[in-house]
């Protein structure tokens, strides 16, 4: 049976972030409910910078009797300005609205894709203060007053911003200022290296990816000190060639049902030489806040180590950018005993096969109702 769904636009100021002069509120989203009911349980989904107000699961979950708040922080579309503690405060505004305005008894945190580590960080900070302020800033007001989640869903989630970037980075980049220069001995697209890639090649490649991340971090620290000394606060820069995970080229690496030679932007080699990729536009401070393996707090595993609420990790078996080992690590990192790991057919967005999104919604709704029996009333 198909149930009609109601939508309510929600917008709000946030501690430290007032309404903009042009009229917009920093926090905005849409609350979905099945017509005729006032849900006792609701989910909230948020991403680092992608608009989740019209999330593909919103109406499907609402039709199953569970409220769904597709929520955006002040950083929607402004990833290069991202500050973790400020974003957590904005998520807290959404959680508080669900509890105090929508009358929800239990809030389920949906960590979808990049939002997996973000929502884990939210709950981690809510149960025990752990987030450091960004460089040269004070902690955001309200960051010590967050309401914890009551359950956590990891859906096609990455391990965190610095982790996924490093896994996808092209280790063969020789000069960050010239994306055409390549080390042929580390080139994924040099047929002399494969595919298939040898274990020795992959080990060298992975080490070089980590080294590249650390190299950019060293440069960012030094460059930030230089521009600050000259009276400048920050500067923009680009990170080229970030569609180069060996698993995107060689399907024998961690086999799954994903298409070979493919990534979220299409054929891997072409995407890697294109001008669109994660961290493609960043700043010195944003790199250190979000993308640096050494400094970023946007990593799931340390936060999941404090997550003891019921949790489920759902992995799409045809995902071209999130792989089974990512789901394994997320599952292992969750501290609680009430946790479940599920593999479902589908790509990253569950666009295929037919009915994949309904199946995901069924699995999530059944799991939520099993933990909160009155959720579907």
Secondary structure, 3 states (H helix, E strand, C coil): CCCCEEEEEEEECECCECCCCCCCCCEEEEEEEECCCCCCEEEEECCCCCCCCCCCCHHHHHHCCCEEEEEECCCCCCHHHCCHHHHHHHHHHHHHHHHHCCCCCEEEEEEECCHHHHHHHHHHHHHCCCCCCCCCCCCCCCCCCCCCCCEEEEECCCCEHHHHHHHHCCCCEEECCEEEEECHHHCCCCCCCCCCCCHHHHHHHHHHHHHHHHHHHHHHHHHHHHHHHCCCCCCEECCCCCCCCHHHHCCCCCCCCCCCCEECCEEHHHHHCCCCCCCCCEEHHHHHHHHCCCCCCCEHHHHHCCCCCEEEEEEECCCCCCCHHHHHHHHHHCCCCCEEEEEECCCCCCCCCCCHHHHHHHHHHHHHHHHCCCCCC
